[in-house]
Every structure is written in structure tokens, then in C-alpha cells.
Amino acid sequence: MTPEQLSSTIVDVLQALVDDGAVSLPDGVPTTVVVERPRSKEHGDYATNVALQLGKKAGTNPRALAELVAERLRTRMDEAFSAVWARADTLSVSLRRGAFVLALERVAEAISARGLFP
């Protein structure tokens, strides 16, 4: 799973939370979420502070929003995720090692298809 794919998945989860009435976002669900590598490896492979950005707008504290998103992500866990958890105001995700290999294979295939890689 790439950061872009995880961003899209988090946006989908936020929309589902709004649709189910679990969260209210007066300005709507963002179209993208910034997903980055955390500074510390023990904080997972990817992290986002979307809960910090949206917590106040949602009328809840960031930790509670991060927990809601983490809970929904866990129900969507596929072969890519090994763990999803909320820390203070950040949502963290760890990927299975095979997910990195799969992502690299897809990148290599795309490059090869464009004739850029032998």
C-alpha cells in the first residue's frame, strides 16, 4: 500500500463515519489526507495527523477521532496492514513486509510498461 492509497482509504473511512452519523464535519470530508513516514520507526510505517486537523471541527478531541478512524481501518484490514493504532493525536499504520514488495513490483511493472525499465 502506498501513501496515496492509504490516504484514499482514510478519506473513505472519514466519509463512512460521517454517513453513519458517528462524526460531523461541517466543512465536509477532505479529498486527500497527508500520509507520511513517522520520524520514529516504532510509530509504524505511515502516520497522519488528520485527527489533529479535524478533531475540533468534528466537535471531539483528536485522540477520540483517531480512535474512531483506527477502529474503522481495522475492519478494513487486508493483506497490506499488520496493525493500525491511535497515538495522542496521530493515526499510525504498520504494513506487512510483503506489502512493500508488492508495491515495488507494481512500480516496476508500470515503469516497464512505459518502456523506461528493461
Sequence and secondary structure as in RCSB ss.txt:
>XXXX:A:sequence
MTPEQLSSTIVDVLQALVDDGAVSLPDGVPTTVVVERPRSKEHGDYATNVALQLGKKAGTNPRALAELVAERLRT
RMDEAFSAVWARADTLSVSLRRGAFVLALERVAEAISARGLFP
>XXXX:A:secstr
  HHHHHHHHHHHHHHHHHTTS   TT   S    B  SSGGG SEEE HHHHHTTTTTS HHHHHHHHHHHHHH
T  TTEEEEEEETTEEEEEE HHHHHHHHHHHHHHHHHTT   
